[in-house]
Protein backbone atom coordinates (compact mmCIF):
# COMPACT_ATOMS: atom_id res chain seq x y z
CA UNK A 1 0.00 0.00 0.00
CA UNK A 2 2.97 2.30 0.56
CA UNK A 3 3.71 5.05 -1.96
CA UNK A 4 0.24 5.12 -3.49
CA UNK A 5 -0.51 8.70 -4.56
CA UNK A 6 -3.82 10.28 -3.50
CA UNK A 7 -5.61 13.26 -5.07
CA UNK A 8 -8.22 14.52 -2.59
CA UNK A 9 -11.17 16.79 -3.46
CA UNK A 10 -13.16 18.35 -0.60
CA UNK A 11 -16.49 19.95 -1.51
CA UNK A 12 -19.15 21.72 0.54
CA UNK A 13 -18.99 23.35 3.94
CA UNK A 14 -16.28 23.89 6.54
CA UNK A 15 -17.69 21.01 8.60
CA UNK A 16 -17.08 18.71 5.64
CA UNK A 17 -13.57 20.16 5.36
CA UNK A 18 -12.78 18.99 8.91
CA UNK A 19 -13.79 15.45 7.86
CA UNK A 20 -11.50 15.78 4.83
CA UNK A 21 -8.59 16.89 7.01
CA UNK A 22 -9.14 13.90 9.30
CA UNK A 23 -9.17 11.55 6.29
CA UNK A 24 -5.94 13.12 5.03
CA UNK A 25 -4.39 12.47 8.45
CA UNK A 26 -5.47 8.82 8.37
CA UNK A 27 -4.06 8.37 4.87
CA UNK A 28 -0.70 9.88 5.82
CA UNK A 29 -0.48 7.61 8.86
CA UNK A 30 -1.07 4.65 6.56
CA UNK A 31 1.76 5.53 4.19
CA UNK A 32 -0.11 7.28 1.39
CA UNK A 33 1.39 10.34 -0.25
CA UNK A 34 -0.50 13.27 -1.73
CA UNK A 35 -0.46 14.95 -5.11
CA UNK A 36 -2.14 18.13 -6.32
CA UNK A 37 -2.35 16.77 -9.87
CA UNK A 38 -5.16 14.26 -10.42
CA UNK A 39 -3.37 12.89 -13.49
CA UNK A 40 -0.45 11.77 -11.31
CA UNK A 41 -2.69 10.07 -8.76
CA UNK A 42 -3.26 6.37 -8.21
CA UNK A 43 -6.50 7.07 -6.37
CA UNK A 44 -8.94 10.00 -6.27
CA UNK A 45 -11.17 10.60 -3.25
CA UNK A 46 -14.13 12.99 -3.55
CA UNK A 47 -15.71 14.18 -0.29
CA UNK A 48 -19.12 15.35 -1.43
CA UNK A 49 -21.94 17.71 -0.40
CA UNK A 50 -25.67 17.53 -1.12
CA UNK A 51 -27.12 20.30 1.07
CA UNK A 52 -28.81 22.18 -1.79
CA UNK A 53 -29.26 21.59 -5.51
CA UNK A 54 -26.17 23.54 -6.61
CA UNK A 55 -23.95 21.61 -4.18
CA UNK A 56 -25.40 18.31 -5.34
CA UNK A 57 -24.76 19.24 -8.97
CA UNK A 58 -21.17 20.24 -8.22
CA UNK A 59 -20.56 16.93 -6.44
CA UNK A 60 -22.04 14.84 -9.27
CA UNK A 61 -20.10 16.74 -11.94
CA UNK A 62 -16.87 16.31 -10.00
CA UNK A 63 -17.40 12.54 -9.63
CA UNK A 64 -18.19 12.24 -13.36
CA UNK A 65 -15.06 14.20 -14.26
CA UNK A 66 -12.90 11.91 -12.12
CA UNK A 67 -14.72 8.84 -13.50
CA UNK A 68 -13.46 9.82 -16.96
CA UNK A 69 -9.89 9.57 -15.65
CA UNK A 70 -10.65 6.08 -14.34
CA UNK A 71 -12.31 5.08 -17.61
CA UNK A 72 -9.23 6.24 -19.53
CA UNK A 73 -6.86 4.35 -17.25
CA UNK A 74 -5.30 7.49 -15.76
CA UNK A 75 -6.17 6.51 -12.18
CA UNK A 76 -6.56 3.12 -10.54
CA UNK A 77 -9.35 3.86 -8.04
CA UNK A 78 -12.15 6.34 -7.34
CA UNK A 79 -13.70 6.64 -3.86
CA UNK A 80 -16.75 8.76 -2.98
CA UNK A 81 -17.41 9.92 0.61
CA UNK A 82 -19.54 12.56 2.36
CA UNK A 83 -23.17 13.64 2.31
CA UNK A 84 -23.97 12.72 -1.31
CA UNK A 85 -22.42 9.29 -0.69
CA UNK A 86 -24.59 8.84 2.39
CA UNK A 87 -27.79 9.93 0.68
CA UNK A 88 -27.44 8.47 -2.80
CA UNK A 89 -25.40 5.27 -2.45
CA UNK A 90 -27.67 3.22 -4.74
CA UNK A 91 -27.83 5.91 -7.42
CA UNK A 92 -24.03 6.38 -7.45
CA UNK A 93 -23.54 2.63 -7.72
CA UNK A 94 -26.08 2.32 -10.53
CA UNK A 95 -25.09 5.34 -12.62
CA UNK A 96 -21.29 5.62 -12.20
CA UNK A 97 -19.68 2.20 -12.52
CA UNK A 98 -16.16 3.67 -12.29
CA UNK A 99 -16.68 4.36 -8.56
CA UNK A 100 -14.87 1.63 -6.60
CA UNK A 101 -16.30 2.31 -3.14
CA UNK A 102 -18.81 4.57 -1.42
CA UNK A 103 -18.30 5.55 2.22
CA UNK A 104 -21.04 7.01 4.45
CA UNK A 105 -20.65 10.06 6.67
CA UNK A 106 -20.08 8.08 9.88
CA UNK A 107 -17.72 5.51 8.33
CA UNK A 108 -14.84 7.72 7.20
CA UNK A 109 -12.48 6.13 9.75
CA UNK A 110 -12.57 3.03 7.53
CA UNK A 111 -11.03 4.85 4.55
CA UNK A 112 -7.55 3.24 4.82
CA UNK A 113 -9.15 -0.22 5.06
CA UNK A 114 -11.38 0.57 2.08
CA UNK A 115 -8.34 1.47 -0.01
CA UNK A 116 -6.61 -1.77 0.97
CA UNK A 117 -9.72 -3.67 -0.16
CA UNK A 118 -9.88 -1.75 -3.44
CA UNK A 119 -6.26 -2.43 -4.34
CA UNK A 120 -6.68 -6.08 -3.33
CA UNK A 121 -9.62 -6.39 -5.72
CA UNK A 122 -12.35 -6.88 -3.14
CA UNK A 123 -13.91 -3.41 -2.87
CA UNK A 124 -17.11 -2.87 -0.91
CA UNK A 125 -19.08 0.08 0.43
CA UNK A 126 -18.90 1.07 4.10
CA UNK A 127 -21.76 2.50 6.17
CA UNK A 128 -22.44 2.79 9.89
CA UNK A 129 -25.32 4.00 12.05
CA UNK A 130 -25.93 7.73 11.76
CA UNK A 131 -25.97 7.83 15.55
CA UNK A 132 -22.36 6.65 15.88
CA UNK A 133 -20.21 8.85 18.09
CA UNK A 134 -18.28 11.59 16.26
CA UNK A 135 -14.66 10.89 15.41
CA UNK A 136 -12.28 12.23 18.05
CA UNK A 137 -8.55 12.43 18.72
CA UNK A 138 -7.56 11.90 15.10
CA UNK A 139 -4.58 13.42 13.40
CA UNK A 140 -5.60 16.22 11.03
CA UNK A 141 -3.73 17.72 8.12
CA UNK A 142 -4.81 21.36 8.17
CA UNK A 143 -5.58 22.53 4.63
CA UNK A 144 -6.45 26.17 5.36
CA UNK A 145 -2.92 27.57 5.27
CA UNK A 146 -1.95 26.83 8.86
CA UNK A 147 -2.82 30.18 10.47
CA UNK A 148 -6.51 29.39 11.00
CA UNK A 149 -8.45 26.16 11.37
CA UNK A 150 -11.96 24.92 12.01
CA UNK A 151 -12.92 23.02 15.15
CA UNK A 152 -16.03 20.88 14.61
CA UNK A 153 -17.64 20.66 18.03
CA UNK A 154 -20.64 18.47 17.17
CA UNK A 155 -22.11 16.28 14.46
CA UNK A 156 -25.70 16.09 13.18
CA UNK A 157 -28.77 18.15 14.07
CA UNK A 158 -32.05 17.77 15.98
CA UNK A 159 -33.86 20.86 14.68
CA UNK A 160 -35.51 19.22 11.62
CA UNK A 161 -36.24 22.42 9.69
CA UNK A 162 -38.65 21.45 6.93
CA UNK A 163 -36.27 22.37 4.06
CA UNK A 164 -33.19 20.62 5.42
CA UNK A 165 -31.82 17.15 4.66
CA UNK A 166 -28.96 17.27 7.19
CA UNK A 167 -30.53 15.04 9.92
CA UNK A 168 -31.01 12.31 7.27
CA UNK A 169 -27.38 12.37 6.13
CA UNK A 170 -25.61 13.37 9.36
CA UNK A 171 -27.89 11.97 12.08
CA UNK A 172 -28.99 13.41 15.40
CA UNK A 173 -27.02 16.02 17.34
CA UNK A 174 -23.92 14.49 18.98
CA UNK A 175 -21.46 16.74 20.80
CA UNK A 176 -17.76 15.96 20.75
CA UNK A 177 -16.52 15.52 24.36
CA UNK A 178 -14.93 18.71 25.65
CA UNK A 179 -11.61 17.12 26.62
CA UNK A 180 -11.18 15.81 23.07
CA UNK A 181 -11.86 19.25 21.65
CA UNK A 182 -9.35 20.85 24.00
CA UNK A 183 -6.68 18.32 22.98
CA UNK A 184 -7.44 18.98 19.32
CA UNK A 185 -7.30 22.75 19.82
CA UNK A 186 -3.98 22.49 21.68
CA UNK A 187 -2.55 20.37 18.86
CA UNK A 188 -3.71 22.92 16.28
CA UNK A 189 -2.23 25.80 18.28
CA UNK A 190 1.09 23.94 18.57
CA UNK A 191 1.14 23.72 14.76
CA UNK A 192 0.85 27.51 14.46
CA UNK A 193 -2.94 27.99 14.25
CA UNK A 194 -3.82 31.45 15.60
CA UNK A 195 -7.53 31.64 14.78
CA UNK A 196 -9.88 28.83 15.77
CA UNK A 197 -13.34 28.82 14.20
CA UNK A 198 -15.99 26.76 16.00
CA UNK A 199 -18.44 25.03 13.66
CA UNK A 200 -21.30 22.52 13.84
CA UNK A 201 -24.75 22.32 12.30
CA UNK A 202 -25.58 24.33 15.41
CA UNK A 203 -22.97 25.44 17.92
CA UNK A 204 -25.26 26.97 20.54
CA UNK A 205 -26.63 23.70 21.99
CA UNK A 206 -23.16 22.16 22.33
CA UNK A 207 -22.94 19.80 25.31
CA UNK A 208 -26.68 19.50 26.00
CA UNK A 209 -26.64 15.81 25.05
CA UNK A 210 -23.45 14.99 26.99
CA UNK A 211 -23.66 17.19 30.07
CA UNK A 212 -27.36 18.00 30.42
CA UNK A 213 -26.82 21.71 29.82
CA UNK A 214 -25.50 24.03 27.12
CA UNK A 215 -21.75 23.95 27.60
CA UNK A 216 -20.55 26.28 24.83
CA UNK A 217 -19.68 29.10 27.28
CA UNK A 218 -17.52 26.73 29.34
CA UNK A 219 -15.83 25.35 26.21
CA UNK A 220 -15.06 28.88 25.02
CA UNK A 221 -13.52 29.90 28.35
CA UNK A 222 -11.28 26.83 28.35
CA UNK A 223 -10.24 27.37 24.73
CA UNK A 224 -9.26 30.94 25.63
CA UNK A 225 -6.65 29.53 28.05
CA UNK A 226 -4.75 27.82 25.23
CA UNK A 227 -1.47 29.55 24.48
CA UNK A 228 -0.97 30.57 20.86
CA UNK A 229 -4.63 31.05 19.99
CA UNK A 230 -5.36 34.74 19.43
CA UNK A 231 -8.82 34.73 17.85
CA UNK A 232 -11.73 32.38 18.56
CA UNK A 233 -14.75 32.75 16.29
CA UNK A 234 -18.19 31.13 16.65
CA UNK A 235 -20.36 30.21 13.65
CA UNK A 236 -23.88 28.78 13.21
CA UNK A 237 -25.61 30.09 16.34
CA UNK A 238 -29.34 29.49 16.29
CA UNK A 239 -30.98 32.70 17.59
CA UNK A 240 -33.37 31.02 20.04
CA UNK A 241 -30.44 29.35 21.82
CA UNK A 242 -28.34 32.51 22.42
CA UNK A 243 -28.50 33.12 26.16
CA UNK A 244 -26.98 35.44 28.76
CA UNK A 245 -24.14 33.01 29.56
CA UNK A 246 -22.98 33.00 25.93
CA UNK A 247 -23.25 36.78 25.63
CA UNK A 248 -21.27 37.19 28.86
CA UNK A 249 -18.36 34.99 27.76
CA UNK A 250 -18.11 36.74 24.38
CA UNK A 251 -18.07 40.10 26.17
CA UNK A 252 -15.54 39.09 28.83
CA UNK A 253 -12.97 36.96 26.98
CA UNK A 254 -10.55 39.05 24.91
CA UNK A 255 -9.71 36.24 22.49
CA UNK A 256 -13.32 35.71 21.38
CA UNK A 257 -14.11 37.73 18.27
CA UNK A 258 -17.07 40.06 18.70
CA UNK A 259 -18.68 38.27 15.77
CA UNK A 260 -21.63 35.91 15.61
CA UNK A 261 -23.11 34.03 12.69
CA UNK A 262 -26.86 33.77 13.31
CA UNK A 263 -28.80 32.08 10.47
CA UNK A 264 -32.31 33.57 10.82
CA UNK A 265 -33.57 32.36 7.37
CA UNK A 266 -36.62 34.67 7.26
CA UNK A 267 -38.59 37.33 9.14
CA UNK A 268 -42.19 36.54 8.21
CA UNK A 269 -43.84 34.61 11.03
CA UNK A 270 -45.90 32.60 8.53
CA UNK A 271 -42.81 31.54 6.57
CA UNK A 272 -40.79 30.83 9.72
CA UNK A 273 -43.57 28.55 10.96
CA UNK A 274 -43.67 26.61 7.68
CA UNK A 275 -39.90 26.32 7.78
CA UNK A 276 -40.15 24.65 11.20
CA UNK A 277 -38.04 27.41 12.76
CA UNK A 278 -38.43 28.01 16.47
CA UNK A 279 -38.48 31.81 16.49
CA UNK A 280 -40.69 34.61 15.23
CA UNK A 281 -39.84 38.12 14.06
CA UNK A 282 -40.38 39.65 17.51
CA UNK A 283 -37.95 37.19 19.14
CA UNK A 284 -35.36 37.65 16.37
CA UNK A 285 -35.50 41.41 16.77
CA UNK A 286 -35.15 41.09 20.53
CA UNK A 287 -32.05 38.85 20.45
CA UNK A 288 -30.32 41.02 17.82
CA UNK A 289 -31.02 44.21 19.77
CA UNK A 290 -29.81 42.58 22.98
CA UNK A 291 -26.54 41.45 21.38
CA UNK A 292 -25.88 44.97 20.12
CA UNK A 293 -26.78 46.49 23.45
CA UNK A 294 -24.55 44.11 25.45
CA UNK A 295 -21.65 44.03 22.93
CA UNK A 296 -21.80 47.36 21.03
CA UNK A 297 -19.06 46.51 18.51
CA UNK A 298 -20.42 43.06 17.65
CA UNK A 299 -20.47 42.06 13.97
CA UNK A 300 -23.56 40.05 13.05
CA UNK A 301 -23.72 37.75 10.01
CA UNK A 302 -26.87 36.00 8.89
CA UNK A 303 -28.24 33.90 6.04
CA UNK A 304 -31.69 34.05 4.49
CA UNK A 305 -33.75 31.77 2.27
CA UNK A 306 -35.91 33.45 -0.36
CA UNK A 307 -38.66 31.83 -2.40
CA UNK A 308 -39.75 29.31 0.24
CA UNK A 309 -43.01 27.52 -0.69
CA UNK A 310 -45.97 29.79 -0.12
CA UNK A 311 -43.87 32.94 0.36
CA UNK A 312 -46.13 35.83 -0.67
CA UNK A 313 -45.17 39.27 -1.89
CA UNK A 314 -46.13 40.53 1.58
CA UNK A 315 -43.81 37.97 3.24
CA UNK A 316 -40.99 39.13 0.97
CA UNK A 317 -41.64 42.78 1.80
CA UNK A 318 -41.58 41.94 5.51
CA UNK A 319 -38.16 40.38 4.99
CA UNK A 320 -36.90 43.46 3.12
CA UNK A 321 -38.14 45.70 5.95
CA UNK A 322 -36.45 43.45 8.51
CA UNK A 323 -33.11 43.51 6.66
CA UNK A 324 -33.28 47.30 6.44
CA UNK A 325 -34.22 47.65 10.11
CA UNK A 326 -31.63 45.20 11.46
CA UNK A 327 -28.80 46.42 9.15
CA UNK A 328 -26.78 43.18 9.42
CA UNK A 329 -23.04 43.63 9.01
CA UNK A 330 -22.80 40.54 6.82
CA UNK A 331 -25.59 38.76 4.97
CA UNK A 332 -25.97 35.94 2.46
CA UNK A 333 -29.13 34.91 0.60
CA UNK A 334 -29.94 31.51 -0.90
CA UNK A 335 -32.85 30.69 -3.19
CA UNK A 336 -34.97 27.90 -1.70
CA UNK A 337 -33.83 24.51 -2.99
CA UNK A 338 -36.54 21.83 -3.26
CA UNK A 339 -34.83 18.84 -1.65
CA UNK A 340 -36.49 15.44 -2.00
CA UNK A 341 -37.39 13.64 1.23
CA UNK A 342 -37.92 16.93 3.08
CA UNK A 343 -41.38 18.13 4.20
CA UNK A 344 -41.02 21.43 2.31
CA UNK A 345 -40.51 19.64 -1.01
CA UNK A 346 -44.15 18.54 -1.01
CA UNK A 347 -45.62 21.81 0.21
CA UNK A 348 -48.06 23.68 -2.04
CA UNK A 349 -47.09 27.07 -3.44
CA UNK A 350 -43.68 26.17 -4.89
CA UNK A 351 -42.18 29.33 -6.39
CA UNK A 352 -40.57 29.69 -9.82
CA UNK A 353 -36.80 29.99 -10.12
CA UNK A 354 -37.28 33.32 -11.88
CA UNK A 355 -39.21 34.82 -8.95
CA UNK A 356 -36.72 33.40 -6.45
CA UNK A 357 -33.89 35.09 -8.35
CA UNK A 358 -35.81 38.38 -8.55
CA UNK A 359 -36.39 38.38 -4.78
CA UNK A 360 -32.80 37.37 -4.06
CA UNK A 361 -31.53 40.26 -6.20
CA UNK A 362 -33.76 42.71 -4.31
CA UNK A 363 -32.47 41.51 -0.95
CA UNK A 364 -28.84 41.65 -2.04
CA UNK A 365 -29.24 45.12 -3.57
CA UNK A 366 -30.58 46.37 -0.23
CA UNK A 367 -27.81 44.63 1.70
CA UNK A 368 -25.19 46.12 -0.63
CA UNK A 369 -26.30 49.62 0.31
CA UNK A 370 -26.11 48.75 4.01
CA UNK A 371 -22.72 47.03 3.72
CA UNK A 372 -21.13 49.64 1.46
CA UNK A 373 -22.24 52.45 3.80
CA UNK A 374 -20.86 50.55 6.80
CA UNK A 375 -17.52 49.97 5.05
CA UNK A 376 -17.27 53.66 4.11
CA UNK A 377 -18.02 54.55 7.74
CA UNK A 378 -14.94 52.60 8.89
CA UNK A 379 -12.54 55.19 7.38
CA UNK A 380 -10.15 56.57 10.00
CA UNK A 381 -10.65 53.68 12.43
CA UNK A 382 -7.71 51.60 13.68
CA UNK A 383 -8.26 47.84 13.71
CA UNK A 384 -6.38 44.62 14.38
CA UNK A 385 -6.03 42.43 11.30
CA UNK A 386 -4.62 39.03 10.37
CA UNK A 387 -2.49 38.83 7.23
CA UNK A 388 -3.83 36.28 4.71
CA UNK A 389 -1.32 36.71 1.89
CA UNK A 390 0.20 39.16 -0.57
CA UNK A 391 -1.10 40.55 -3.86
CA UNK A 392 1.30 39.41 -6.60
CA UNK A 393 3.72 42.09 -7.85
CA UNK A 394 2.29 44.77 -5.56
CA UNK A 395 3.17 46.14 -2.13
CA UNK A 396 -0.28 45.16 -0.92
CA UNK A 397 -1.25 42.46 1.60
CA UNK A 398 -4.64 40.80 1.98
CA UNK A 399 -5.92 40.75 5.56
CA UNK A 400 -9.04 40.06 7.62
CA UNK A 401 -10.45 41.91 10.63
CA UNK A 402 -12.46 40.29 13.43
CA UNK A 403 -15.52 41.15 11.32
CA UNK A 404 -14.43 38.85 8.50
CA UNK A 405 -14.71 35.05 8.61
CA UNK A 406 -12.68 33.21 5.96
CA UNK A 407 -14.35 32.49 2.60
CA UNK A 408 -17.66 34.19 3.41
CA UNK A 409 -16.80 37.81 4.29
CA UNK A 410 -14.69 40.61 2.85
CA UNK A 411 -11.02 41.60 3.01
CA UNK A 412 -8.83 44.46 4.17
CA UNK A 413 -6.10 45.41 1.69
CA UNK A 414 -3.03 46.76 3.50
CA UNK A 415 -0.58 48.92 1.55
CA UNK A 416 2.98 48.67 2.91
CA UNK A 417 6.51 48.03 1.69
CA UNK A 418 7.26 46.18 4.91
CA UNK A 419 7.65 42.40 4.66
CA UNK A 420 4.82 40.57 6.40
CA UNK A 421 4.01 36.88 6.77
CA UNK A 422 0.71 35.03 6.51
CA UNK A 423 -0.74 34.78 10.02
CA UNK A 424 0.89 37.99 11.28
CA UNK A 425 -1.31 40.29 13.33
CA UNK A 426 -0.99 43.99 12.55
CA UNK A 427 -2.63 47.29 13.54
CA UNK A 428 -4.14 48.98 10.50
CA UNK A 429 -5.61 52.43 9.95
CA UNK A 430 -8.54 52.26 7.52
CA UNK A 431 -8.01 54.75 4.69
CA UNK A 432 -10.95 53.90 2.45
CA UNK A 433 -13.26 51.22 1.07
CA UNK A 434 -14.19 49.58 -2.21
CA UNK A 435 -17.67 48.07 -2.00
CA UNK A 436 -17.46 45.26 0.64
CA UNK A 437 -13.68 45.50 1.07
CA UNK A 438 -11.56 47.93 3.08
CA UNK A 439 -8.19 49.55 2.37
CA UNK A 440 -5.65 50.68 4.90
CA UNK A 441 -2.05 51.14 5.97
CA UNK A 442 -0.07 50.05 9.01
CA UNK A 443 -0.85 52.28 11.97
CA UNK A 444 2.74 53.28 12.65
CA UNK A 445 3.27 54.12 8.94
CA UNK A 446 0.10 56.22 8.80
CA UNK A 447 1.60 58.51 11.47
CA UNK A 448 4.79 59.14 9.50
N, C-alpha and C positions, 0 to 999 in steps of 0.2 A: 504493500500500500504506500510505502514511502515514495516521496518525490512526485506524486501525482499533483498536477497543477489544477487549481480551482479558480474559476471566474465566478464571482458572487455578485448578484444583482439584488438590491434591497429597494422595494417599492413601498409606497404608502406613508404612514405616519411615523412620528418619532418613537412611538411605542413598539412598532414593528422593527424599527432600526435597532432598538436594544436587543430584540431577539436575534437579529442578524449579527450583531457584535458578539453575542454569546456563541452563536454557531461558528463564527470565525475563530473564536478562542478554542472551541472544541476541536476544530479541524487542525489548527496549529499544534495542539497538544498531541494529535494523532499522526503527526508527520507530514501533513499536506502543506504545500506551498502555494502562494497566491500569485495571480497574474492579473494585470489590468487590460489584457488583450484577449478577448474571447476566442480568437483564432489560434492562440497558443495553448489554450486550456485543454485538459483531458476531460474535465467535468464542469458543467455550468449548473449553478444553483440559483433559482429564482424565488425570492421570498415575496409573496404576492399580497395584494390588498383587494378587497371587494366592497368597501364601505358604501360607495355610491357608483353610479353607472360609469362615470369617466374613469374612476380608479379600476373598475372591473375591466373596462376596455383596454386600458394601458397594460394591465397584467396579462390579458389574453394575447395581445399583440406581441408583448415581449416574449412570452412562451413560444409563440409561433415563429418568431424571428430566430430564437435559439434552436427550435426544432429543425429549421432549415440547415443549420450547421451540422446537426446530428445526421440528418438525411444525407448530407453531402460528405459525410465521413470526416468532418473537421474536428468534431469532439466525440468522445467515447460514451459520455453519459449526460443525461439531463434530469435534474431533480427539481420538483416543485414543492414549495412549503408555503406556510402562511394562511391568511384568511380565505383566499380563493380556493386553495387546496383543501381546506377544511369543509368548505361549503359545497364545492362542485367536484368532488373526487370522481364520481361516476362519469360525469360529462368530460372531464379531462382525460380519463382513461379511454373513453369511447372515441373522442374526436381527435386526440393528438397521440398517436401510437409511438411517437419518438420519445415520449416521457418515460423514464425508467422506473421512477418511484415518486409517490405522492406522500407527503408527511403532514399530518394535522398539527394544529396550533399548540397542542399540549404534548406533542411527541418529538419536539425538536432535539431533545437530548439524545435521541437515537440516530441522529444524522451520521456520525462516524460508522456505526454498525450498518446503516443502510448502504453507505458507499462500499463497505466491504462486501456486502451481499451483491451489489450491482456488479462489481468487478469480478466476483466469483461466479457470475451468471445465474444467480438465484434471487433476483430482485423481487421485493414485495412492498406494499404500502404499509405505513405505520400510523396508527391512530390510538389515542387513549381517551379516557373519560374527560369531558370538558370541565369537570370539577376537580381534576388533579391539582395538587398544590403547585404554585408557581415555582419556576426554577430559581434556585438561590445558590450563592457562593460559587459561581462559575467564573472562570477567566473570561474577560472581555477584551476584544481588540477594538479600541475606540477609533471610530472612523470619521469623527467630526473635526479633526485637526489637532486634538490634544489639549486645547485650552478651555474647551467646555465639553460637557457630556450630559446625557440624560440619565436620570435615575428612575426606573419604573417601579413604583411603590405598590402597585396592585395589578391584578389581572381580572378581566371580565367586568360585568356590570349587572346591577339588579334593578335599574330604573325602568327598563322596558318601554322606552318612548316608542310611539306607534310607527315611526318611520325608520327605526334603527334595527339592523340585523346583528349588531355586535353580540348580544347575549347568546345568539344561536351559533356563533363561530368562536366565541371566546369564553363562554360559560358565565357562571355567576360570579359575583364580586369576591375575590380572594386576596387579602392583603399579604404582602411579603413581610415576614417577621422583622421587627425593628432592628434586632441585633445583626441580622444579615445585611440589611440596608446600610447600617453604619459601617460594617466591614467593607462593603462594596464602595461606599463613599470615601473611606480612608484610602483604599487601594487606588481609586481614581485620583484623589488629591496627591498621592505619592508619585503618580505618573505625570504630574504637572497640570491637572485639571484645576482651573480657577473658578469657573462658573458651573454650578450644578443645577440642572433644571428638572424639577420633580414632575413626572407625568404618570397618568393612569387614565382609564376611561372616565374616572372621577376621582380627584385627589382628596376632596373634602371629607369623605366618609372613611378615610384610611383608618384601619385599626378596629373599627366597630365589630367586625366579625371575629377578630382574634382576642381583643381585650375588653369587649363589652362597652366601649365608649370611643368617641372620635379622638384619635391619638395623633393627628397631624401636627397640632401645636407642640406636643412633646417631641415628636420626631424632628421638627424644625429646630427647636432649641438645642437638641443634641447634635444635629448636623452643624450648627453654628460654632460648636466647640472644636471642630476639626481644623487643624492647622493647614494652611495652604488654600483653603476655599475662601474666596473673597466675595462672590455673589452667589446667592441661592434664590432661584426663581420658581414660582409655583404656577402651573398651568391647569386648565380643566377643572375649575371650581364651580360646582353647581350652586346657583345663587341661594337656594333655600337652605343649604347646609353651611353657609358662612355665618359663624357665630362670634360672640365677643372674645372667646379665647383665641381664635385664629387672628382676629383683628389686632388683639393685644400683642401677640408674638411678632406680627409683621411690624408693628409700630416700635416695639422695644428692641428688637435684634438688628444691629447695624448691618449684618451681612445679608439680610433678606431684602431683596429688591422690592421697592414700593411699586409693585406691578402685580396685577391679578388678571388672569384670563377667565372670564365668566361667560360661558356660552348661554345666552338667554333665548335664542332661536326665534322669538316673536314677542309682540307686545299686545296683540289682541287676545282678550280673555277667551273668546270663542275658539280661536285657532290653538292657543296654548292647551285648552282642554282636549281638543281633538288630537293634539300631538302627544297627549299623555304626560305633559309637563306638570310639575307640582307647585307652580307659582302662578300668580296673576300679575297684571300690570302694576297694581298698587304695591304689591310685595316687592317686585323688581325695583320700582322707583325708590322704595324705602331702603333697601339694602345698598343700592348705589349711592344714595344721598348719605347714608350712614358711613360708608367707606370713605367718602370724600370729606366728611366732617371730621372723622377720627384720624385720617391720614391725608392731610390736605394736598400733598404732592403725589398722591397715588396715580399711577397710569392704569387705566382700565381698557382691556381688550375684550371684544365679544364677537360672536358669530351669529348670523341670522339665516333662516331658511325662508325663501320667498316662493310663492306659488304652491303652497301646501294645499291639498284637496279641500275644496270648499272656501278657500280664501276669497273674500269679496273685495270689491274696490274699497269699501269702507274699512275693512280689516287692514288693507295695504296702507291706506291713509293714516290709520292709527299708528302703524309701524313707522311711517315717515315722521309723524309728529313726535313719537317717542325718541327716535334717533336724533332729531333736532333738539329736543328738550334735554336729553341726557348728554349729548356732545361727547360720545366715547372718544378716547384718545386713539384707539385702534379698532378697526372693524372689518370683518370679512363677511361676504354674503354668498350663499350657495343656492342655486335653484333646486327645488325639491326633486329628489330622485326616487322614482317609483320602484322600490325594491321588493321583489317577490318574497313571499313568506312573511311579510310584515303586515300588520293590520291596516296601515294607511294605504297600502297598494290596492286594496279592494274598496276603499271609501268612494262614495259618489262625489261628483264635482271635481274630477281630475282636470287640471289646468294645462292649456297648450304650452308647448315649449316657447313659442313666440311671446306669449303674455308673461311667462316666467322671466324671460330675458329682458322684456320691457321694464318690469318691476324691479329687477336686479339693477338695471342701469340707472333707474331713478334713485334707488337707495345709495348706490355708489357715487352718483353725482353729488348728492347731498353730503355724504360723508367726506368727499374730496374737499368741499368748501370748508367743512369743520376742521379737517386735518391740515389743510394748507394754511388756514388762519392760525392754527395752534403752532405750526412749525415756524411761521413768520414771527409769532409772538415770542419765540425763544431767543431771538437775536439779543446779544449782549449778556446772556446768562453764561455762567461758568459751570461745567458739568464734568463728572468723571466718565471716562469712556474706556472700553476695551478694544485694543487694536485687533482687527480681523485679517488684515493683509495690506498689500501695497498695490496701487494702480500702476500698471506697466508703463515704464518710460516717463513717469511723472513724479514729482515730489509731493505726492498725495497718498495718504493712507486711508483705508476704509476702517471705520470703527462703529461700535454700538454703544448706546447709553443704557441706563437701567430700564429705559422705556422701550427697548427694542429686543424682542426675543429673536433668536436666529431663524432665518428662512421665512418668517411670517411678517416681520415689521421692517422699518426703514433702516437707513444708515446715516452715519455722520462722517463726512469727508474732511480729513484733517490735512491742511497744507503745512508742510514743514520740510526743511532740508536735513533735519536730524534723522539719524538712523534708528528706527524702532523695530521691534520684533512682534510677531503675532502673539497675543496673550498679554502684552504689556498694558498696564493701566496708566492713563495719562489724564491731566486736567486740561480741558479744552474750553476756550471762549468761543461761543457761537457767533459767527459773523454774518450769517445769512441762511437762506433756505432755497431749495429747488423742489417744489411740490412736496412729496412726503419726506424728502431727505434734507439733512442739515449740512452746513459747511462751517468750518471753524479753524482755529489755529491754537497751538499750545499756549496755555495761559501765560507762561513766563516769556514767550516770544511776543505775545500781544502787547506786553508792557514796554517792549523795547522801543 
